Amino acid sequence: MRVKKDLLLNIIGWFLILLGGIRIFQLVFFGEPVHLFWLCNHVIIFMGIAILFRSSFWLIAEFCFLFIGEFIWVIGLLIYISFGIIIPGNSAYLLYDAKFINLISILVHVLTLPLGLWAIFLLGKKKKFAWVGGLIHAIILIPFVLYFGANYNLDCFYKPCFSIIPNISIYSLLVIPVYFILIVIPLNYLVNWILEKRENN
């Protein structure tokens, strides 16, 4: 059983790294390299590495940090495919065609969370303060986001990506602490709670 679990973790880890590597190659040679700094385009690599090193801390940290943006993107894609409705602020519909580049991007968005969650369950280790890893990641990203400026609005730092979020004057100062308080920290505790329930069953 242990061998099977390790094999599955290795397959998931290397697959995420390979898929992320292809996406990065596309952005560097066929797109705009600046888009590497969107979470969806690089967290997949970090999650794959965390899985190979069996680091539950960093795997949960990156999963929780990425979760809400990726989840909304995938929901937007499914709604567009099913009903032809475009969610304001969601760019998923732009990728829904037969181009190979778009297919890879869709796979990155669609597979990162479920494979990451599967790996979290396989590792089965609770990490109460994994959200701190996500905060470190966010702090490291800030200089790059500031350098490329508001025109790119990387990771929705300068203004909300969705119109339902108020674009107040101090939005950029609040976005990280509010995001972590409302999303990342509660999700970290939810993941730990689920892992604890699985342990006790």
C-alpha positions in Angstrom: 0.0 0.0 0.0 2.8 2.4 0.9 4.5 1.7 -2.4 1.3 2.4 -4.3 0.8 5.7 -2.5 4.3 6.8 -3.2 3.9 5.9 -6.8 0.7 7.8 -7.1 2.3 10.8 -5.4 5.3 10.7 -7.8 3.0 10.4 -10.8 0.9 13.4 -9.7 3.9 15.5 -8.8 5.7 14.9 -12.1 2.6 15.4 -14.1 1.9 18.8 -12.5 5.5 19.8 -13.1 5.3 18.7 -16.7 2.0 20.4 -17.4 3.2 23.6 -15.7 6.5 23.4 -17.6 4.6 23.2 -21.0 2.5 26.2 -20.0 5.6 28.2 -19.0 7.2 27.3 -22.3 4.2 28.5 -24.2 4.1 31.9 -22.3 7.8 32.5 -22.8 8.0 31.6 -26.5 4.4 32.2 -27.8 2.8 34.6 -25.4 3.7 37.3 -22.9 6.2 36.1 -20.2 4.7 38.6 -17.7 1.7 36.2 -17.4 4.0 33.8 -15.6 3.3 35.8 -12.5 -0.4 34.9 -12.5 -0.8 32.3 -9.8 -2.5 29.8 -12.1 0.6 29.7 -14.3 3.2 28.9 -11.7 1.6 27.5 -8.6 1.1 24.2 -10.5 4.9 23.8 -10.6 5.3 24.6 -6.8 2.6 22.1 -6.0 4.3 19.4 -8.0 7.6 20.1 -6.3 5.9 20.0 -2.9 4.4 16.7 -3.7 7.7 15.1 -4.8 9.3 16.4 -1.6 6.3 15.2 0.4 5.8 18.6 1.9 2.3 18.9 3.2 3.0 22.4 4.5 3.8 23.8 1.1 1.2 21.7 -0.8 -1.6 22.9 1.4 -0.2 26.5 1.4 -0.2 26.7 -2.4 -3.5 24.9 -2.7 -5.3 27.3 -0.4 -3.6 30.3 -1.9 -4.7 29.4 -5.4 -8.1 27.9 -4.7 -10.7 30.7 -5.1 -9.3 32.2 -8.3 -8.9 28.8 -10.0 -12.3 27.6 -8.7 -14.1 30.7 -10.1 -12.3 30.4 -13.4 -13.3 26.7 -13.8 -16.9 27.6 -12.9 -16.9 30.3 -15.5 -15.6 27.9 -18.1 -18.3 25.3 -17.3 -21.0 28.0 -17.4 -19.8 29.2 -20.8 -19.6 25.7 -22.2 -23.0 24.7 -20.9 -25.0 27.9 -21.4 -22.9 30.3 -23.4 -23.1 32.8 -20.6 -20.0 34.9 -19.8 -19.3 35.8 -16.2 -18.1 39.4 -16.1 -14.4 39.5 -15.3 -13.9 35.8 -16.1 -11.6 35.2 -19.0 -12.2 31.4 -19.3 -14.4 31.8 -22.4 -11.5 33.2 -24.4 -9.7 29.9 -24.2 -12.6 27.7 -25.4 -11.4 26.7 -28.8 -9.3 24.0 -30.4 -5.9 25.6 -30.2 -3.2 23.6 -28.6 -2.0 26.5 -26.5 -5.5 27.1 -25.2 -6.0 23.4 -24.5 -2.9 23.3 -22.3 -4.1 26.4 -20.4 -7.5 24.8 -19.8 -5.8 21.6 -18.5 -3.7 23.7 -16.1 -6.7 25.4 -14.7 -9.0 22.4 -14.6 -6.5 19.8 -13.2 -4.4 21.7 -10.7 -6.9 21.8 -7.8 -8.3 18.2 -8.0 -4.8 16.7 -8.4 -3.5 18.9 -5.6 -6.4 17.9 -3.3 -5.9 14.2 -4.2 -2.2 14.5 -3.2 -3.2 16.3 0.0 -5.4 13.3 1.0 -2.7 10.8 0.0 -0.2 12.6 2.2 -2.8 13.0 4.9 -0.9 15.4 7.1 -2.6 18.4 8.8 -0.7 21.7 8.7 -2.5 24.2 10.9 -0.4 27.2 9.8 0.2 26.3 6.1 -1.5 29.6 5.2 1.8 31.3 6.3 3.5 29.7 3.3 0.8 31.3 1.0 1.5 34.7 2.7 5.2 34.3 2.1 4.4 33.6 -1.6 2.2 36.6 -1.8 4.9 38.9 -0.3 7.5 37.6 -2.8 5.1 38.3 -5.7 4.4 41.9 -4.7 7.6 43.4 -6.2 6.9 41.8 -9.6 3.2 42.9 -9.5 4.3 46.4 -8.7 7.0 46.4 -11.4 4.6 45.5 -14.2 1.9 47.9 -13.0 -1.8 48.4 -13.2 -2.0 47.7 -16.9 -1.5 44.0 -16.3 -3.3 43.9 -12.9 -1.5 40.7 -12.1 -3.4 38.5 -9.7 -6.1 41.2 -9.4 -3.8 43.3 -7.2 -4.6 46.8 -8.5 -8.3 46.4 -9.0 -10.9 43.6 -8.6 -11.2 41.1 -11.5 -15.0 40.9 -10.8 -17.4 43.8 -10.7 -19.2 42.6 -7.7 -16.1 43.4 -5.6 -16.0 47.2 -4.7 -13.1 49.0 -6.3 -12.3 51.3 -3.4 -9.3 53.7 -3.3 -7.4 51.5 -0.8 -8.2 48.2 -2.5 -4.5 47.4 -3.2 -3.7 47.8 0.5 -6.5 45.6 1.6 -6.6 42.9 -1.0 -3.9 40.6 0.5 -5.0 40.8 4.2 -8.7 40.5 3.3 -8.0 37.6 0.9 -6.1 35.7 3.6 -8.6 36.4 6.4 -11.7 35.5 4.3 -10.4 32.8 2.0 -7.0 31.3 2.6 -7.0 30.9 6.4 -10.5 29.4 6.6 -9.7 27.1 3.7 -6.6 25.9 5.5 -8.6 25.1 8.6 -11.3 23.4 6.4 -8.6 21.1 4.8 -7.2 20.2 8.2 -10.7 19.5 9.5 -11.4 17.1 6.6 -8.1 15.4 7.1 -8.8 15.0 10.8 -12.2 13.5 10.0 -10.6 11.0 7.6 -8.1 10.0 10.3 -10.9 9.3 12.8 -13.0 7.2 10.5 
